[in-house]
Amino acid sequence: MKKLNCIFGPIPSRRLGRSLGISPIPKKVCNYSCIYCQLGRTTQMTNTRKEFFPVDDIISELSEYLKYTDDFDVISIVGEGEPTLYLNLDLLIEKIKLLTNKPIAIITNGALLSDLYVQNALSKADIVLPSIDGYNEEIYKKVDRPYGTLKFNDEIDGLIEFAKKFKGEIWLEIMLMKGINSSKKDIDEFAKLIEKIPHDRVYINTPVRPPAENFVEVATSDEINYAVEKLNGISIDKLTSGSFFSEIPDSYDAILNLIKRHPMTQFEIQSLLASRREENIDSFFTKLANDNNVNSINYKGIITYRLK
């Protein structure tokens, strides 16, 4: 198989099962710089939509991949930043649907949902997963650190408008962080907000991988349990996930391709290498430790690897 630039995985998703990722956005291009982002701080802040990679190049990669396997549950357009910044997202989804009947999910920060062109593109997907990290402008700015022209009320109004007419499923995701947006008062405010938004599911999350900022702390079990009850939500922490997979023949290149988009713990990398019947697993960790393009982060006693 030729080198894949935009296709990765499948990766185990606790929400979506085996998820084949499509990243139409270059590394860390986003209109947010979220304090909890598992990829680290955003390095290319923008709110301008562009065709970063030609649609036909992405479709060519997917077509090549599908010659070998379709052993995945869903295609996730997720990006290494914000996928709705991809200008021809509507055309990309249309062409994906010509190749496969697998459902298409878009994981988005929701920042551009007030844009009718973005709404039209997302309407072609099967599942849209917008994140809601704040319930007012103050919390929104503190957590998401949005591009300067973005406003909380515009985003929420756009989400409500889109959700009312969308034919697929809306799965909201709320990221809770201790001392920032996870108190009972915070959860009660989230409840008032999301009752205005038509949705099918609410996922409650807290940072389980190293966040962009070291002051970010996970929400307590009591806070998560209260959110689950109050918001009729599903705790992502309670869901199980499978194993990582890559079609890339070279195991080290496969690891780099995965951690470029989805940081992996030492145990996830060990599991991946064992599934590929690699014998000298320690040598891969030595190589990762000496790779200047890789960050290894000790977070809560577990080493997590991601690209710089």
N, C-alpha and C positions, 0 to 999 in steps of 0.2 A: 504494500500500500504506500502511496506517495505521502510526503510529509503533510500533516494536517495543521493548518494555522488557526482555523476558527472552530473546528470541531474537537470536542474533548469528552472523555468518559467512555461508557456511562459511569456516573458517580452515584453513590447511595444517597438518596434524599429521604428524610424521614416524613416528608409530606407527599412526595411524588413517586416513590419507589426507585427503580433504576432509571436514571435521568441522563439522556444523551444531551450534552451541552452544546450550544452554538453561541459563540461570542463574536458579535459583529462590531465590537468596540475595542480600540487599542487599550493597552494596559493603563489602568487608573485614570481613564477619561470619564469625568463625572460632573454633575452639577451640584453634588453634595460632597462634603468631606466629613462623613459621620464619625463621631467619636468612638463608635464600637466596631468600625469596619474591620473585618478579618483580613483584608488585603493591605491594611495600613492606610496612612494618610493619602488623600487624593493628590496627585502631582500635576494633573492637567485639568484645572477647573474651567468648565465651559458650559454655556447653555445654548450653543449653536449646533443645530442638527446637520450632520454631514454623512455622505456615503463613504465611510472610512475604508471599507473593502467592497469591491464590486460584488453585486448580488450574484452574478453568474459564477464568480470564483467560489463563493460560499456554497452554492448549490452543487457545483462540480465536486467539492470535497464531500458533501453529504451523499451524492450519488455514488461516489467511489466507496465510501464507507458502507453503504447499504448493499454493495455487491458481496460483502463478506458476512454481514450479520444484521439482523434487526432485533437482537435480543436486548430490548430495553422497553420501558413502559411508556415513556413520554419524552418529547423533545422540549427542552427548556432553553428559551432565548434569554440569556441571563447577563452576558457581558462581563468584562473585567472592570466595568464602570456602570453607567446607566444605559440600558439597551434602547430606550426610546429616543436617545440622541442619534440613533441610526436613521438616516433620512429616508431610506427606502424600505422601512420595516414592513409596510403593507405588501409590497411586491415580494419581499423575502418570504413572508408567511404563505402567500399564494403559491409560490413555486415549491415550497416545502410540501404543501398539501398535494401537489401533483406527483410527488415521489413516495409518499407514505400516508397511511391512514392513522398513524399514531397521533394522539392528542398533542397539541402545542400549548405550552404554558409560557407566559411572560412574567418574569420576576422583576418588578419595577419599584423605584422609590416613589413613583406617583407625581413627581414634581411637574411634569409637563401635561398632566391630564386636563388642564384647562385649554389646551391646544386642540382644536377640532381635527387637525390632521393626525395627531397622535391618537385621539379617540377613534378615528376611522381605522387606523392601522391595528390597534388593539382589538377592535371589534371582530377581526378576522381570526383571532385566537380562540382556543377552547377554554382556557383557564387564565385569569389574570390575578397575580398576587401582589397587590400594592402594600407597601409598608406604611404604617402610621406610628410615628415615634413620639409625637407630641399632641396635645389637645388645644394648644394656643400658640401664638406667635413666639412667646418667650421660650417655651420648652422646645419648640420646633427649631429655633435658631441655636439653642444650646446643644441639642443632640445632633442635628443634621448638618449644621453649619452650611446652609445653602448658598448657592451663587447669588450675588448681590441683588438681582432684580426679582428673585422669587419670593412669593408671599404665601403664608400659610393658608389664609382664607381662599385665595385663588385655587390652590391645590385641592382643598377639601371640596369647594364648590364644583370643580371639574370632576372629581371622583364621584360625587353624588350624581351629577348629570350623566356621566358615563355609565355608572352602575344601573341607573334606571332603564337604560335602553340596551344594555349588553345582553346578548342571548346565551352566553356561556356562564361560567361560574366565577364568582368573585371570592377569593380567599384572602381576607385581611391578615396582616401580620403585625403584631405589636411587640417591639423589643423593649423589655423592661430592665432598668439599671438601678441598683440600690442608691437611694439618696438623690436621685435625679427625676425619675418618673414612675416610681413603683409603690408609693404609699397608698393607703386606702383612699385618701382624698384624690390622688392622681387617678386611680382606677375608676373611681366614681365619675370623674370628669371624662375619662375615655368612654365610659358607658353612655353618657349623654351624647357624646359625639357619634359613636358608631351606630346608635339607633336611628340616625338620620341617613345612614348609608346602606342601601340594599346589598346584602351579602349572603353567601352560603356557608362560610366557615370563618372562624377567628382563631388564629394560632397565636399562642403566647410563647414568647421566646426570651432568652437572656443570654448574654455572651458566653459561649462555651469554648471559643477559641481566642487566642490573644487579640485584644482590641487595638485600635489605632492609638488610643491614649491610655496610659497606665493608671490613670485615676478611675477608670471605669470598673465598677464592681458588679458582680452578678446579683440579681434580686434574690431575696430569701425564699425559702420554700413556702412560708406563710403568705408572702406577698403573691407568689405565683398561684398558689391555691385559691387565694381570694379573687385574683383576676380571672381564673378559670371559672369560678362560680358566678361572679358578677357579670362577666362578659359572655357567658355561655361558650367559653373557649376551649381550645385543645392545647395542652401543654406539649410543646415540641420535645421537651426533655423526657417525656414519658413514651415517646414513639421510638421504635427501633429502626435501624438502617442496615443495609447490606454491605457489600464490599466494593471497593474501587476497582475499575477496570480500564484498560487502555489497549487499543489495537496497535500502538506503536511497538515495533519489535524489540528495540533496545530498551531494557528496563530502566536505565538511568534517564534516558530521554523521556520515557513514559512518566516517570516521577516529575520531572521538570515541567512537562506539559500539563500535568494535573495541578501541581501546586502554583502554577502561574495564575490559575483561576480559582482554586479551592485549596486553601492550606490543609495539610495532612499532618496528623500526629505520628509519633514514632511507631505506634501500634498499627495504625492504618497502613503505613509504608511497609512494615514487617508482613502484614497480611497480604498486601499486594505482591510483594516479592516471593512469598511462600506459594501463592497461587500460580506464579510463573515458574516455580521450581528452581529458583535461584538458590545456590548452595552457600555462597559466602556473603551472607546478608550484611555482616559487619562492615565489609568493604564499601558498601553503598553509603552507609552512614559516615564513614571516614571521608568519602568523596564529597558528600553533602557538607560536611564540616569545613572542608577546604575550598568549597566553591564560593567565590567572591560575590556571586549573584544570588546566593541563598541566605536567608535569615533563619537562624534556629532560635526559638524563643521558649524559655522555660516558663510555662503558665500553669500555675497550680500543680506543680510537680510533674507535668507532662511536657515533653519537648514537641513543639509544633514547628513545621517547616513551611516557609512561603518564599516566593521570589521577592527580591528587593525592588 
